[in-house]
Each structure stands twice: as structure tokens, then as C-alpha cells.
Amino acid sequence: MARMENGRQSMDTRSIRTISSSRMDDESSLGSDSEINGFTSDRQTDKYGFIGGAQQHTEESAQDLPPQVLRQRELKWLDMLGHWDKWMIKRFNKVRLRCQKGIPPALRGRAWLYLSGGKVKKEQNQGKFQELDSQPGDPKWVDVIEKDLHRQFPFHEMFVSRGGHGQQDLFRVLKAYTLYRPEEGYCQAQAPIAAVLLMHMPAEDAFWGLVQICEKYLPGYYSPGLEAIQLDGEILFAVLRRVSPLAFRHLEKHKIDPILYMTEWFMCAFSRTLPWASVLRVWDMFLCDGVKIIFRVGLVLLKCMLGTREKLKACQGQYETMELLRALEPRYMQEGFLVREILEVPVTARDVERENYTQLKRWKKNRGELNFKSPPRMHGARVVLLSEPPRRQDLQQNPTIVLEVPQPTPQLKKKDRSFKKKGSIKKSQPVVEIPNPYSLPNDPAPPLAGPQAPPPPAGNKSPEAAPQTDTEPPRQQPAPPTEPPPAEESPLQQSTQSLSSTEQDTYL
């Protein structure tokens, strides 16, 4: 039987499917109600929702943007999401560049759903998640899922409480996937993937995001036998020979199989390895460009940890090398450094596919045919979009908060036009001014207008021409024709202008 150590295990592939580790169990021991009660009261959460510095080195590795830059990026992403199909087909390089710069936190969940194709999948399968959610599920998978719930990010405020809304949604998503793909069932490495998605989107969206990652980005990773992850381990080892020959020769010399150190990296998409700021940046690029980003991150870490002779002097054997790869240096995981190194690694999707073909031929020669034939891997959001062309309504944004702005009736509009044409106030009907629905408590009261205005004095005299005393004789000049003041707008025009400005602010 395979022996688990810190999320990595020996070559017994029958046990790879359960990647629970001693470190994961140690973390989960703090997830009990007795220890959680009181833990959150005296500790503060960081901006990502983690309690008391549970995500080490996050504060040092995070890069804060000026608010003006962040607002500009948000406006650009809103424009892209509003015309997603055009941007993906005609200007995908610009989308890739903006993903490399980092998706704005306020729009990250929506952008991930669009990038992965989960938005289209959800719209084309309306009601499917609700149907799966209402079913009881397979008891053998339900029991395993319930045991793993408290192990997923136990220091995050969303999953810190047993039976809380975070754990409930995580259970719903994982159970629904076992019903959606019963031939695959549940793999423990799916839980961190689903948890990361739930931190950024509702349960239904997280479910379809998980479906896309399991079927399009990492197909076969969570199937029985995990042959796909073993193949990718061989691909990583072969590409390492070109990227860092020194690290390749060291691992080959000590016969350290790739599956010993890269299983948790790849299956969890580095969500349990890197500081959270770096995790988010890696996921931004991963959902845009596909699995080559995961390969690049692994190559960067191997090159930094084993790529110099000084480093290799400290690890003369297999045990020392594995300990070095378990304790990655924080400076190599820092957000800015890691992203720059990822972009400089000369590994493309074509390189991955070419090496995959070579390793697959070697696998069939040495081990025979694969037991589980997974669907073809999609390298990035553009390929996913082109593989299943969406309808226009599939990409339409559906905001969860909609402000209903009162509109003037068509009858009032028609009479207002007649008022403008004839220039007479005799045939115009009184218009009731619509109050501002978003006024603040300290705003001044609106001026009286329309029917609320006091009537003018008799004799067609303006208020300014009213007599000062009772003995003043009346004027002999004829009264001037009554015309609307040229500088004053009608109440309907004022309300229309206020409404238009309000409508512009409702979406942002």
C-alpha cells in the first residue's frame, strides 16, 4: 500500500486518488468546533478572507495596485465581458495580456466563469444543477465528501465553521459532480478546486466551472487510476531536460519519479502550494491559456530550487531533495517574481502536445492501452469557446442586482412634444415631477413646480409686478403675452435628465 507523506506518495498508483496528507490532516484538526470557537474572535482576516496569516507569505508577496489603475482595468474588463465573443475571436492576445496583468478582484469570479466556458455550459443546461442538487447522491461518495469538507482551507472564513454555508455549498457542488459524472465519481483533489471557485462565485457557477476544469482543462486527472496525471508527470520531466538540465540530471540520478513531487501541484492547480496572491494570478493565466501555465509554474519551481550547483550541494540524496521541494523558498513564490518567470519559460501548448504524443507511445509500449480514455485536452479559453460556439444569449450578462428606474409615460412624452411645437402653456397639461429615488437624507427639498406652484395674481400679472400698496393705481400698459421663462426647463425635462444620469450609474 502506498505511504502518504505531506501530500506526495510513492509509486503505488492505486492510492494516488486519495491525496490526503499528514499536513492536510494537521490543518484539519484545527477545524473542529471546539477550537474554531474563539479562534475567529481574536484574529483578523486578511483581504482574501484567511484568518490569522494562515496563507503564509501572502502579505509580502501581494502587489497592491493604485485605485485609479484598478478602476481603469475594471472598465476594460466590463467592456470585454459585454462583447465576449468578439474579443475572444478577434482580440484574444489582448485578453491574454490582461489576464497576465491580473483580473480585477471585483470581476474575477465572472471572468473565470467566462474564460472556462462555464457561462455557456450553464446557459445551455438550465436547471441541470438544481436537478442534481435535489438528488440524494451515491452513499459511498457522500460519506467520503463529508469527511473531506473540513479539510479544505480550514483557516478561510468561508469554510471555518462546520456545517456553515461554505461547507454546505462545497458539499452540494462535489455531490452534484459525482451524479453528473458517475463513471469518475469523487477525487479528493477536486475539493480544493471547487473551494477556490466557491470563494468567487455562487454554487451553481462553481459547479459548471469545476465541470469545465475537469473535462476541458485537466481531463482524466480525477479518473480512476489517474493515468493522465502520471503521463503529465513524464511530460514535465522531459520538458525539464530542456529548461533546466542541471535539475533534470539531479532528479534522474537519484531516481526521483515526477509523481512524488508534482501530484499535488498539478491536481490542485497549486492552490495548496503557493501564497494566495500568487494562486489567483496563476489561475487567471491558467483559465486563459490552459495547462501549459501549470507546467510552467512547476518548471519555474524546479529550476529555482534545483537549478544551481549551490542548491544541489545541500541535497545529496533522495530524502534531502524531497525535503527541499516540500519547503519551497518564499522568494520564489512571490507574486511578481513568479509571474515574470512563468512568462519567460519557453514552453508552448504545441510543446506539451508533442511531448504528450511521445509519452503516450512509450506508455502503450511499456504498459499497454490506457484503462480510462479521457477526452482531448483544450489549451485555453479560446479553444474552449471555438469547440462549442455559443449563442448570443449564452454570453449575455445577468447582473444579480438590478435597480428599476421609473420612466415617464408615453402620454406625457407626446404632450410635451406638442408643448414644444406650439409654444403655448395653455394646451400643456400639468406634469408631476418624479422625485429622485436615490436622494440622501440631507438633500434639500425639491422646489415647487407644476400644480404645486402658487397661482399668479389676477390680471395676468407676474409676481414681481404685484402692487406694493393698496393705494397704488393700476398700470395702463397692456399685459405682455405669457411665455415660459427661456432659461427654465420643464419638470419633465428635469426628471428625464436626472433619470438618465441615474441609469448611467446603476450598472457600475
Secondary structure, 3 states (H helix, E strand, C coil): CCCEECCEECCCHHHCCCCCCHHHHHHHHCCCHHHHCCCCCCCCECCCCEECCCCCCHHHHCCCCCHHHHHHHHHHHHHHHHCHHHHHHHCHHHHHHHHHHCCCHHHHHHHHHHHHCHHHHHHHCCCHHHHHHHCCCCHHHHHHHHHHHHHCCCCECCCCCCCCHHHHHHHHHHHHHHHHCCCCCCCCCHHHHHHHHHCCCCHHHHHHHHHHHHHHHCCCCCCCCCHHHHHHHHHHHHHHHHHCHHHHHHHHHCCCCCHHHHHHHHHCCCCCCCCHHHHHHHHHHHHHHCCHHHHHHHHHHHHHHHCCHHHHHCCCCHHHHHHHHHCCCHHHHCHHHHHHHHHHCCCCHHHHHHHHHHHHHHHHHHHCCCCCCCCCCCCCHHHHHHHCCCCHHHHCCCCCCCCCCCCCCHHHHHHHHHHHHHCCCCCCCCCCCCCCCCCCCCCCCCCCCHHHCCCCCCCCCCHHHCCCCCCCCCCCCCCCCCCCCCCCCCHHHHHHHHHHHHHHHHHC
